[in-house]
Amino acid sequence: MPLTVAILGRPNVGKSTLFNRLVGKRLAIVDNSPGVTRDRREGEARIGDLRFTVIDTAGLTEATGEGLEAMMRAQTDRAVEEADVILMVIDARAGITPLDEHFAVKLRQKGTPVILAANKCEGSGGKSGLIEAYALGLGEALPLSAEHGEGLSDLYDALRPYVEEISRSEEENAALAPGEPKPGQPLQLAIVGRPNVGKSTLVNNLLGKERMLTGPEAGITRDSIASAWTFKGQEFQLIDTAGLRRKARISEKIEELSTSDTLRTIRFAQLVVLVLDGDDMLEKQDLTIASLVIEEGRALVIAVNKWDKVKDKKEALGRLNDRLQTSLPQVRGIPVVTLSALTGKGLENLLPTVMKTYHIWNKHISTGRLNAWLKAVTEQHPPPMSKGKRIRLRYITQAKTRPPTFAVFASRAKDLPQSYARYLVNALRDTFDLPGVPIRLYLRKGKNPYVDGK
């Protein structure tokens, strides 16, 4: 296990900016408004040759009770418990505040090593705050500028002893027991949908812990939060995303950033679970999200949440299937799983369905089988005429998987109508058992590329 470093501090001191700087990309949403970060976010950080896990947290507050701020505080407390080292960040330009002093006392009582960092030290504006930081009793503060990347060499020196200690422990453990083979790359599984359909509740139930903030309010999740998870030996990055609303309804800058983050997550995911509300299934925005997933070529599974509250289940399921066939005819057979994320009922069917869809999405068909199929389907339904001559489909091969993509070589390929191309796609889907995944079919002009020109 790599060293885990939790970034703590009161709101708006630059924690997310520092997080993005350490992971080397813009993962966390950054804005001048306080309280943008809500869930804790993890990333693989790097400074020179040091590698470690870094956790971005919500701003430290004294909130208690059951409200949103109290849940954010609880998430931060969990991050502190999981961390090997705490990176306490203060705003050097604003100076030391009573809230900084309050949490410095609590961190001193924890016993976890603390590194104090004074952010926004670029120029001369942060010198006074850097000097004041001694009063926190956490040692000498490291002068940083997360925005400009200044002071990372000092942070490197401060973290290096802890990273080396973790490495030594791992080497000793490896010497005592034979090491396990390194697993493959985890599958990227994104959970998407409209606001308040139960995405975060679903993720929490899959993980078996309260990893994501949940509540009756729409829009609690802002960042796309990835969590490592294993199902039957297969490693996943389970990604909870912000709810996607119609563009016309997005008015706040933070929500616009959250939406962009979710769309980027869909583009980089391999598998996508679209969560629907059982009482309000497949409204226009649901179809827009599903169409986006299909256009990106991702493997899609639909999860109908709150199914325990649906009164006429047979009628609702029939209506859903009719809507899918009418509105998404280009992808027949999208798998649908009904469940309750809150109670866990039906949840056992979700991941087997996701894995089945993933295997279909990865399916490869031999060239011999494809060309035998092409001969049969063109004999059954010949291509149309073009300029007095029949279009000839000479050859087909699978260009790639994920999603299944095929290239057909034809005479006058540009003249083949879309209706016949759809016929070929549907025949491919039926013959080779490819339900519920996008299929790409490209028409190429020319002769069989695998036959000698003689």
N, C-alpha and C positions, 0 to 999 in steps of 0.2 A: 504493500500500500504506500503511495507517495505521501509526502508531508501535506497536511491540510491546514491552510491558513484562512481564517475568517476575518474579513474586513468589517470593522465596527466603527461607529461614530454617530453623532447626532445628525439630523436631516441636513442635506445640502452642503456637506463638507467636501464632496467630490469622491465618494466611495465608488460609485458606478463608473466614473471616468477612470479611476485607478484600476478597477477591475478590467475594463476594456483594454487599458494600456498593457496590463500583465498578460492577458490572454491573446493579445495581438490582433484583435478584431472587435468590431462594434456588436457585442452580444447584448449588453444591458442598455436599456433605454436611458438616455441622459437628457435632462432638462433643468432649467433654473428653478422650476417649481419644487418646493420641498415635498417629500413623501411620494415621489414617482415610483421608487422600488417598493414592492410589497412582499412578494414571495422571495425566498432566498434562491440565488442562482449560483450554480457551480460551473467552473471551467478549468481547463488545463493551462496553467500559467508557465511562463518561461522568462527567466532573466539570465542571459548568457547560457552557461551550461547547466544551470539549475532548473529542475522540473518539479512542479508541485501543483496541488489542487488548491484553487482559491474560491472562496465563497463570498458573494456579494449579499449584503443583508439590508433590511429596512433600517431607516434611521432610528437611533435609540430614543425612546420616550419612556415616560413613567406610567403609561396607560395600563389600567387594570380592568377587570370585568369581562364582558363577552362581546364588546364591539370590535370593529375592524382593526382599530389601532392596537387593541389588546391581542388580537390574533397575530398581527404583524410582530408584536413584541415577543410572543411565544415562539414564532418561527426563528427570530433572532437568537433567543435563548437556546434553541435546539442546535443552531449553528455553533454557538459557543461550546456546547457540550461535545460536539463532534470534532472540534478543531484541536490541532496539536499546538498551534501558535495563533495568537490574536494580534491583528494589526489594527491598533487604535488610531483613527485618523481625526485630526482636528483641523480647523480652518485658521491658518496662521494670520490671515488678514483680519479676521473678526476677533481674534484673541481667545483666551480661555473664558468659557461661560460656566455658570453654575451647573448646567446639565453635564458638561464635560467633567467637572469635578465630582459630581454625584456618581457617574458611571466609572470613573477612574478608581474610586474607593471600592466599588463592587468588583472590578476586575482584579484589584490587588488581593481581594479575599478569595478569589477563585483558585489560585495556584497554577493556572495555565500561563506559560510564558507570554509576555506582552511586549510588542515592539510599538513604540509611539512614533507616529509620522505626522509632521506638520505640513499639510498640503497648501498649495497656492503660495509657495515661497519664491516664485519667480520675481525678479526685480528686488526692490527694497521694501515693498509694502508689508512683507511678512516677517521682518526681523524682530519686531517687538513681540509678536505672538510666539515666535520660536523661543525667545528667552523666557516668556511667561510659562511655557510648557513644563519647565522644571518643577513648578509648583504642584503638578499632578502626581508626583511621586512614582512615575513609571520610567525613570531614567532619562537619558538625553534623547531629545526628539530628532528624528531624521528630517532634514529639510527636503521637501518634494515639490514637484509640479507635475501632477498627473496629466494635465492637459498638454504640457510641452515635453514630457518625458524626461524631466530633470531629476537628479537625485537617485536614480535607480541603481547606480553602482553602490551607494551606501546601503540601500535595501538589500542588495545582493550579499554584501558582507555580513549584514545582520541575520539573514536567513540561512546562510551557508552552513553554520554549525548544526542547525536543526535538521537540515536535509541530509548531512553526512551521518548524523546519529541514526536517522531512520534507515539509511542505506546499510549501515553496519548491522542493525538489528535484522534486516531482511537477509543479509548474507549469512548471519549466524543461524537463522531459522532454516535457510536453504541447506546449510551444511548438516542440519539435524535430520531433515526429511527430504526425500526425493521431490523435486519440483514438478508441478503440474504443467502440461503443455500449454502454451499461450493460446487463448481462445482467439477466434476470428474477430473481424470487425463487428461491432454490435449493429443490429438493424435499427434504422431510424423510424420510429413509429410516432406519428403526429396525431393528436386528438384535437379535432377542429369542430366548429359549429357556431351557431348564433350565441349571443350572450345569454347566460342563465339557463342553459339547457342541461347542465350537470357535468360539464367536462372535468372540472377539478375534483368533484366528488368521485367520478369514475376513476381518475388517476389515483386518488388516495386509496380507493378500495383495491385496485390492482396492486399497489405497492404495499398495502397492509399497514399504512401509517398515515398520519395527518401531515403529508408533505406539502400540500397546496392549501392556500387559504380558500375557504368556502363560506357561503352565506346567501341569504335571500336577495341581496342587492346584485343587480346586473353590473358586469364590468369590473369585478374585483381583480381578476387576473389581468396584468398589463404586459408583462414580458412573456416570451416563450421559454418555459422552464423545462430543462432536460433532467431526467433522473435515470440512473443506471438501474437495470432490472433484468432478472433472468427468468425465463419460462421454459421448463423442460430442457435445460441445458443450453438454450439459445439466449445469447445476451441481446438486450435491447437498450436503446436510448428512448425512454418514454417521454414525449414532449407535450406538455400542457400548453395551450395557446390562448391568447385573448380572443374573446368573442368577435365574430365578424358581422358588422351591421352594414346596411346599405350606405353607399357613399354620401347620399343626400342627408343622412342622419348623423354623419360624423361632423361635429362642430369643434371639438377641443383638439389642440395640438397633440396632447398626450395620447388620445385615442387614435389619432392619425398615425403616430409612431408605432403604436401597438398593432394596428392593422397591417402596416408595412412589415413588421416583425413576423406576424403570422403568415403572411403571403410568402415571405422568404423561407419560412420553415417548411411550408408545403412544397416549395420548389426543390428543397434539399432532402426531403423525406423520401423513404422508399415505400412506406406503408402509411395510409391515412385512414383513420376511423372518423367518419362524420357522425356526430351525435345529434339526434333529433329529439324534440320534446314530443312524447306520445300523444299529448292533447292538441298539438299544433304541428303536424308533420308536413314536411316538404312544401313549405311556403316558398315564395319566389327567391328569398335569400338563400335558403337551403339548396335550391337548384343551382343558383349561381355558384355557390361553394363547390358543389359536386361537379359542375361543368369545369371549373378551374382545375380541380384535382385530375380530372380526365384529360384535359388539354395538356397538363404537365406530364401525363403518362404515368401517374402514380397508381399503385394498387389500392383500390377503395373498398372499404367495408362500411356499411351503414349500421349504426347502433341506435335503436329506438329506446330512449331512456324513459323512466317514469311509467313503464308499461303496467305496473301494478295499479295505476290510477285510471287506466283506460277501461271503460265499461264494456263496450262491444268490440272485443279484440278481433274477431273474425272480420267484421266490417271494416275496421281500421286498417288491418293488414291488407285486405283486398284493395282498399282505396290507395294505399301506399304503392302496391305493386302496379296498379293501373297508371298511377302518376309517373312512376319510373319508366314504364314502357312508352308512355306518351311523350315525356319530356326529355328522356335520355336514351333514345332508341339506338344511338351509336354504340352503347355498351349494354348489351343484353345480359341479364342474369347477375346483376350486382347483388352480392350476398347481404342479407338483412338479419340482424340479431336483435331480439327483444330482451330487455333487461331492466333491472332497477339498480342504479349505481348506489343508491342509499342503503338498500337492504342486501345487495349482492345477489339477488335472485336472477338467474339467467346469465350471470357473469362467466360461468364456467364454459359457456359456448363461444365467447367472444374470441379468445386467443386461438383456439383450434381453427376457427373460421378465418382469422387473420393469416395464420400460417398456411392454410390451404390455398388462400388467394395469392399469397407470396410465391408459393411453388408454381402456380399457374402463370404468374407474372414472369417467372424465370424459365418457363418451359422452352425447350429447344426441339425442333422437329427436323429430322434428317431431310436432305435434299431429294433423295430417292423417293421418300414417301410423299413429299410435296409435289413432285412432278407427276407421280402416278395420280394424285388427287386432282391436279390441274387438268390432266387429260380427261378424267372422268367428268368433272364439272363443266368443261367446255363442250364436251359431247352432249351432255344433258341439256345445257342451255348455251348455245354458241354465242360468241360476241357479235355485236351488231355490225352492219355494213358501214363503210366510210368511203365516200367518193366512188361508189360502185364496187368496192372490194371489201371483203370481210377482214376485219381486224384479227390478226393472229397473235395469240398469246403463246410465246415460244418456250418460256422457261421461268421457273420461280425458285427462289432460294431465301432462306431466313437470314437477314442481314445482322440482326442482333436480338437479344432478349431485353426484358425490363424497360418497356413493355415488348411483347412479341412484335417484331418488325420484319416485313417481307418486301422483297423487290421482285417485280414481275417484268420481264423483258418482252416487249411487244412491238409489232409493226404499227406505225402511226399511233403511238401511245397517247399523244395529246388528244386524239379524237375519241378515246374510250370514254363513254359517258359515266358520270358519277353513280348513276343507278346500277350500272354493271359492276363498278368497283365495290359498291355496298353489297351486292350479291356475292362477290368473292369473299369479302370480309365475313359475312354471315355464314357462308359455307365453311370457311376456315374455322370459325368459332364452333360450329356444330360438329364437324368431322373430327377435329382434334381436341375437343373438350376444353375450350378456352372461355368459360363463362366469366362475366363480371370484370374483365380487365380490358384496357384499351388495346386495340390492334392497329398497327400502322401498316399501310400498304402503299408502296411507292411504285409508280409505273416508269419503266425505263425503255428508251428507244434503242433498238439494236438487236443483234443476233445473240444466240446463246454464248455467253462469255467463256464457258467451260468446254467448248468444242473447237477443235483446230480449224483454222480458216480454210484448209484444203477442202 
